[in-house]
Amino acid sequence: MNGWHSKFDADVAVIGAGPAGLVSAIALAAAGVETALIAPAAKADQRTTALLASSVAALATLGVWPACLPQAAPLRKIRIVDDTKRLFRAPEVIFDAAEIGLEAFGYNIENRHLLAALEARAAELKLARIAVPALEIIADSTAATIKLGDAEVRVRLVIGADGQRSLCRAAAHIGSSRREYPQSALTLNLVHARPHHDVSTEFHTEHGPFTLVPLPGQRSGLVWVDDPAHVEHFSAKSDAKLAVEVERRAHAILGTMSIESGRSTFPLAIETAAPLARNRIVLVGEAAHVLPPIGAQGLNLGLRDAATIAELVAEARRRNADIGAAEMMTRYDMVRSADVKSCSLAVDLLNRSLLSDLLPIQATRGLSLYGFDRIGTVRRAAMRQGVAPSASQPRLMRGEMV
């Protein structure tokens, strides 16, 4: 970095090169904000991400989506099957995007393809990149200094997109509340004999959801949430034996299966930082909130963080305001808190309702799904809220540049 200003090396530094960090940096750079992305390239894995329609709109607006589309599968329907053995069982429910005038609720894409498209767009924008990790961040009333070994970068604002063990969150002296679940997840991709017809199927079990999400062709991504001992047991099986078990748990709806290379397991937890910004540092993505992989909310929530801070920074620059001032921190926290809290609460309640043995909770869950199945206005309202939460729709999510 050789400095764009006499006093600052950039207006904004984004720490972290996962999807939330890359979208933050791309949105700011596209808006003409001098931005430095500080992080080694993120390690892609075989996991997939279900991008909701509003996230797709944001990526399209930023010029990223054309590179993603050939590698993505539309999610036209979501099927929920109560596969518990409990007294109160919910009816099967199918949510159809066409019912609310959408071609699809969103698209499912492998993380490696999403990251490649984002990295390519960042390169097209000639985004300043420092491919080393940040070691220390020191913020005061006038600036934030990021130490990188023998070098340092001075900026007005830091965007922390550096994950669950966030250096940025610690540097801002922001705390978080975290709760571990008695669950782990096994994720993998597979090939199957029958077409999925762009339908995502969630089997709800006593230990968590078992979800098959479409990928291009006759392929799907699997997110299998279960008791940690079960996950450890099944993840150790050979591909052939695991495929038989997955087919059995999927009730053979997609026919015979074969497992693709690469699988991962991780423990489930929920965590929320508070506040979401302080001391010239704002948090986005998993630095701000961690959700279990249920309902396709985690990354979409992080992309709304990224879109929001880009919009607020662009507005502040047009007013010649200090983009890292305390007022900006307060505004970002106020704008994002309702969305983060409501989304976290909804995912937490759904997950705990599956785990609970209490009959009243089981009955309430069953009645809720019964209402979705039988009452069209309720079902359509739930679908619209899931695709585009009313608590937060920044401009990028509406297809508008910041």
N, C-alpha and C positions, 0 to 999 in steps of 0.2 A: 504494500500500500504506500503510495507516495503522496497522498493527501489531496482532496478536492478543495479543502478550505485551509486557511491559515491556522485555524484552531482545531478543526475536526477532520478525521480521515474519511468519515461518511456521516450521513444523517442517521442511518439505522444500521445496526448489526443484527443479523439473524443467526442465532446459535442453534445448530441442528439441521441436518439435511434429510430428514424423513419427509413424508408428504406434507405435513402441516408447515414445516419450516420452509420447504421449497415453494409452496403456494404463497406463503407470506412474502417471501423474497421476490417472487415473480410478480405478484400483484403490486408491490411497492415500486419495483423497477419499471413496470409498465406504466405506472402513474408518474414517472419522472422523479421518483425519490431516490437519492443516492444511497444505495444499499450494498452492504457487504455480507456475504454468506460465509459463515465461519464454521467449518466442520468437514471432516473426511466424508467421502461418499458413503451413504447409508448402505448397509448390507441387505441386499434383497433376499427374500426367502420364497418358499413355495406357497405361502398363505395368500388368501384372496381378500379383496375388499369389496363390499357391496356399496356402491356410490349411489346415493339417492338423487332424484331428479334435480334438486336444487344444487347439489354438488356438481353434477354433470353440467348444469348451466354455467356455474362459475368456471369450470375448467374450459368449457367452450369459449367463454368470453375472454379468457386469458390465452387462447390459442393453443391449448394443450390437448383438447379432446380429440381432434382429428387423428393424432398418433395413437390414442387409446382405443378408439372405436373398433378397429379390426380385431383387437385382442379381447373384447368385452362381450358379454352375453346379456341381453335384456332380461329384466325381471318383470314379467307381465302379470304373474299371479303369485300370491303367497298362500300356501296351504298350511293350516295348523291342525295337527292331529293329536288328540289326547291319548297318549300311549301309556298312561299310568294304569295301575291295577286297583285304584282306589274306589271307594263307594260312590263318590260324586265325580262323574266323568263328563267333560264338556263335549258338545257336539263338534264334529269336524267343521272348520270354517275356511272358506276360500275368499281371499281379498283379490279383486280383479281391478287392475289399473284402468281399464276401459270404463269402469263404472264412474270414475271421476274425471273422465275425459283425457286420460294420459295414455300414451302408447306403452309406457312401462313405468314402474315405480322408480327404476334406476337401472344400473348395470353392474354386473359383477366382473372383476378383473383381477388377474394375478398381480401381487404387489410389485413383482420385478418389472412388469410391463408399465405399470403406473409410474414407478420411479424413473424408468428409462425415458418416458415421455416428458416428465417434469424436468429431468436433467437436460434433455435436448432443448427444451424451451428456454431454460435458464442460459444455456450456451448461446442460443440465438439472440437473446437480449444483452449478451456480453456482460452478464451479471458478475460483479467483482467477487472472486472466490478465493478463500484462504482455506486450503484443505488440510488444516491441522486442528486439533482440539483446543478449545479455550481452557486455560488452566486456572484463571482467577478473574473475577469481575469486581471492580471497585467503583461504586456509584456515589455521587454527591449531588449537591443542589444544582450544579452546572453541567455535568457530563458523566458519562460512564466510560471507564477504561477497561479494556479486555486485554489481559496478559497472555501472550502466546510464546512461552519460552523466552528467547532473547528479544522478542519484538512485542509491541503493544499497539492496540487500535483504540482511538478515542472517538466516541459517537454521542449523539444526543439521546438515543433510545436503543435499548436492547430488547429483542424479542426472543424469549426463551422457548425454544422448541426442542429441548434436549432430553425429553423422555422422563420416565418415572423417577429416576435418580438425578434430578435436575440440579446442576450447578447454579443455574440462573435463579431458581427458587430459593436455594440456600443463600445466595449472594444478596437477594432482596429481603432476606429475613422474613420469608413468608412460610407459615406453617400449613399443615394439611391434616385432614382427618382420613384415616384409612382403616378398612375392615377387610380381613381375609374371609373368603368363603370356604366351606368344606368341599371344594370342587377343584378339579383341574380340567383342562381342555386338551384334546388331541385334534390337530388339524392336518389335513392331507388333501391331495387331489386324486381323482380316480376316473377311470373310463368305464362306461356301462353299455350294456347291450341295447337298451331301449332309450328313445329320445326323452329328454326332460320337458320338452314343449315350453321352455322358458318359465317353468314353474319352480319356485323355491319351496321345499317341503320341510316343515319343522315338526318333528315328533317330540312332544313334551313328555318327559319321563320323571320319575320321582327324584332323580339325581340331577336333572337339568335337561336342556334341549339337545336333540340330535338333529342337526340341520344339514340338508343337502342343498347347495346353492349352484345354479347353472353356470357353466363355463361354455365357451364356444365348442360346437360339435357335440358329440355324445360324451361329454365330460362334465364333472361337477366338483366343487370344493366341498369338503366335509368339515364341519365344526361339531365335535362330539364332546359335550360337557358331561362329566360324570364324577363319581367318587374318585379321589386321587389314587386309591389302590387299584380300582378297575382300570383307570387310564394307564397306570404303570404296567399292569398285566397285559392289556391288549396292545399297547404300543411296542412291547417287546416281541410280539409275534411276527412271524414271517409275513411277507406281502400276501402270499396265497392264503394263509390261515386268517389273516386280518380281513381280507376281502370277503371271505365266507361269513365272518361275523358281522361286517358292515351290511352285507346283503340281507342277512337275517334280521338285523335291527331295522332295516329300511323296508321290511316286509316285501322284499323283492320287487318294489314298484318300478325300479329301473333295470331289472334283470340281473344277469351275472355281471360281476365287477372285477376290475383289476386295479391295483394300487400303483400310482406313479411314484417315482423316486422322490424322496424328501418328505419327511413328516416332522412335526414338532409338538411338544407338550409344554404347558405352562400352568402355574397355579392361578386361580381367579381371585380378584380383589376389587374393591371399589374405593376410590380415593378422590378427594376434592380439596384443592388449595383454597385458602381464603386469607386475604383478598387475592384477586387474580392479577393484581399489578401493584407495584410499590417501588420507590427508589429508582425511577427511570427504567424499570424492567417490567415487561408484561409477559404473561405466560400463555402459551397456546398448546393445544394437543395434550399429550400425556404428561407434560410438565404441569398442566393445570387440572387435569381430571383423568382418572382411569376408570373404565367401565368393563364389566365382563362382556364377552363377545356374544351379546344377545340383542336381537332387534336391529342390527346394523347401525348402531348409533355412535360408536366410539370415534372413528375417523371423521364421519360427517360432522360431529360436534366440533372436532378440531379444525376442520376446514371453515366452519362458521367463525371460529376464533380468528383464523387467519384473515378472512374476508373483512371482519369487523375492524381489526387493528389497521389494516391497510386503508380502509375507508376513513377512519378517524385521523390517521396521519395525513392523508391527502387533504382532508378538510382543514386541518390545523395549518398546514403549509400555505394553503390559499389565503388564510387569515394572517399569515406571518407570525403565528403563535409558536411557542416553544413546544415541540412534539413530545418532549419528555417531562413536561411540568407535572406537578402534583395534580392539577386539574385534569390532565389527560389520563393519569392513572385512575383517578376516581371515576371518570366517565367510562373508561373501558370496563372496569369492574362492575359498574352499575348496568351497562348494556348487556354484558355477557352472563352475569350471575343468575338471572332468572332462567335463561335457557339451560345453563349447566345444572342448576339445582333441579329443575323440573324433569329434565332428561335423566339425570342420575336417579331421582326418586322413582320414576316410572320403571326403569330397568331393574332397580333394586327390588321393588315390590313384585314385579313379574318373576324374578328369579327366586325370591323367598317364598312366593306362593307355590312354586313347584316343590320346594324343599319341605314345606310345612306339612305335618301330620294332623294339624288341627282341622276338624271337620268344618267349622264356620269359614275358614280361609279357603278350603277346597270348594265349598259350596259357592262362595262369592266369586271365585275364579270361574267356575263352571257357568254361573249365571251371567257373568260378564261376556264370555264367549258366546253364550246362547243369545244374548242381546245383539252382539255383532252379527250373528248368523241370521236372525229373524227381523231385525229392525234396520231397514236400509239407510235411514237418515243417520243413525248412530254409526253404522259401519262406514259410510262415506265420510263423516266427520273425522272418524279415527284415521282413515286413510289419508285424508288431506293433512291432518296434523302430523302424521308420521313422515310424510314426504317433505312438507314445508312447515316446520313448527312456527306457530304464530308469535312465540316469544322472541324470535330473532330471524329476520330475513334481511341480511345486509345486501347492498346493491349488487354485488357480484352474484349472489344466489338468485337474483331476479334477472340476471343476464345483462347487467349494466356495469360499465367500467367505473372504477372509483375516480 
